[in-house]
Amino acid sequence: MSTRREFLTGLALAPFVVHWTAAQIAAARNVEIWQEDHCLSRESAMGFRHLVSRNPPATSFASGRTASDSLIIAPGIRWMSPSIAGDLADRIHQGAWVILESGLAFSSRTESKHQTDLLKKVFGLQLLPPVKVGKNPVAATYLEYTRPVHRLVRTFEAITPVRRDQSEALARLGEHSVCIRKRIGDGTLVFLGSMLGPGIVADEWEAIEVASALVTSD
């Protein structure tokens, strides 16, 4: 079995879409990772890429995606163009299961405002201003996931809260809904307002268990 150092060293990184080997595609089945070209997204993609290669998607929790549908993971997203957002929305409407992991808490105020407006227009997400949690008491830096598994997961320095509306809340930090699941057309959008990918890379089991449950049945 390879060491964590060997695993991280051996991963190839691409500018925006991670290209899989034939063996990985066969194992992961209809999985795409839409990666941005910055270190935050690349690090998170490492974690998700390893996760889905070990846990091929089957069925998700409670009336979710089946093995015949696509799984798209967009890790650490800070800047999504209108055309890319539109393409992603089309894929969701056609039945894709999309995990959109936000990196907006690490963007400039102008970038964050632009992306907040875009995500509301395209996906109906109503995001609140990012909240830095690094200086808060330790007890306040853990999200409580209630779905798809009940776990306390460490935040990654900052969160992007989201209004629940008619969506299903997956995790909270204090009074904030941070992660939600919502149906769009024939597909599903899972919005992660706190990054999971870096916790996977760091071998944090709670993050690994939640992420695994999001991409495969338990």
N, C-alpha and C positions, 0 to 999 in steps of 0.2 A: 504494500500500500504506500502511495506517495505521501511525502510530508506536506504540511501546509505550505512551506516555502517552495517546494517543487511544484505544487499545484498553481500557486500564484505566478511563479516564474514562467510556467508553461502556457499560460493563457494568452491568446493573441487578441489584440484589440483593434477594432475597426472604427472609422470616423463616426458613423451614425447607426448603421445596422450591423449587428454582429453576425458574421458569416460562420455557419456551423460546418463541421466535418460531416461526411455521409453517415458515420456511425452515430454522431450526436443527433442528427436529424431523425434517424430511424428510432433512436431511443426516446427522444423527447416528443415526437409526433406533433406536427403542425404548430411548432413553437417559434415565435419570432421575438427578438429583442431589439427594440428601437432605441439605440444608444446615441447620446450626444457626445461631441468631442470636447469634453472637459473632465478633469480628474474625478469630480464628484459622481458623474454619471458612469464613468469607466469603472470606478471602484464598486459601485452598486451592481453594475452589470456582471462583474466577476462573481459576486455572490449568487445572483439569480441564475446565471449560466451554469454554475456548478450544481445548484439546487435542482434545476429541471433535468439535467443530465443524469442525476441519481434518482429522481422521482418523476417519471413520465406522467403527464396529465392523464387522468381517467375521467372521473366525474367529480364535480365540486359539490360543496355543501348545499343541501336543501334546494332542489329544483334548479340547479345551476347547469354549467356547461357539460356536454358529453364529449367523448373521445373524438368524435367526428368534427368537432368545431375547432377553430383556431384559438390559440392562446397567444396574446401579444403582451409583452412586458416592456414598458417604457420607464427606465430607471433614472432617477435623479433629474427629471426634466425641468429645465429653467427657461428655455426659449423654444417655443413651438410655433412654426410659421402657420398662417391661416390655411395654406394648401395642405400641409401635413396634418393639421388638426382636422381638416375636412376629410382627408383620406381615412384617418383613424375613425372618425364618426361614421363614415360609410361602412367600414369593416364591422363596427359594432352593430349597426342596423342590420347587417347581413348575418349576424349570429356570432361574431367573435366575442371572446371573453378577454377583456383588456384590464391589465393592472397598470394604472398610471401613478407612478411614484413621484411626488412633487419635490423639486429642489428650489421652489420659489423663495423659501425662507433665506436662501443664500444668494439671492439676486439683489440688484439695486432696486430702490423704490420705484423708479420709472419703469424698469423691466417688469417688476412684480405687478404694477398697476396694469400694464399693457396685457400681460398674460392672464391676469384675473378677468379682465374684460373679455378676452378671447375665449377662455374656458367657459364663461357664463353664456356667451353667445352660441358656441358650438355644442357644448355638452350639458348646458343648464346647471353647471356647478356654481354655487354662490360661496365664494371664498372670502374669508375674513383676513385682516392684516396678519402677517406672520408674527409669531411670539417666540422670543429667545428664551430658552429655559436653562441655559448653562449656569446662570448665577442664582437660580432658585434653589430652595432646599432639595436635598437628594430625594426625599419622598415625593416631590412634585415632578420628577423627571422620568417617571415611569407611566406609560400609557396602560390603561386597562382594556385589553381586547376581550370582548364577550363573544364574538363570532369571528371566524369559524371555530376557534378554540378559545378557552378562557385562560389567558396568560397575562402577566405583567411584563411589558417589553420596554427596555430602555429607549428613551428618545435619542435622536441624533442631533443634539445641540439646539435645534429649533423646530417648531411645528408650523404648519399652515392649517388653521382651523377651517371647517367647512360647515355651512348650514345644512341641517339634516333634511328639511322639507319632507318630501314623500320617500326619501331614500332610507335604506336600512343602515343604522349606525353600527359600525364594527368595533370602534375603539374611541375612548374618551381620555382627555387629560383635564381633570377638574371639571369645569363647566363647559369645556370645549369638546364638540364632536370633531375628531381628527381624521378618522377613516370611515368611509361609507361605501355602500354598494347600491347601484341603481340600474334598473332595466332601461335600455334604450333600444327601441325596435325589437329585433329578435335576439339581441345580445345583451351583455352586461358590462358595465364599467365599475371597476373597483378603484376608488381614489384613496391613495395613501398620503396623508398630510404629514406623516413622519416617516423618514426613510428606514426601510428594513434591510436593504442590501448591504450596507456597511456592517450591520450586526451579524449577518450571515458570514461575511468575510472574516469577522473577528471571532467566529465560532461561539456566538452567544446563542445558547440552545433555545431560549424563548423566541428569539427572532426567527430562528430556523424552523421551529415548530409552527409558528403562525404562517410564515411564508409557504412552507410545505403544504399546509392545509388549504391555502389559497389556490395552489396549482394542482393539487391532487386530492383524491378522497382519502379519508383517514379511517 
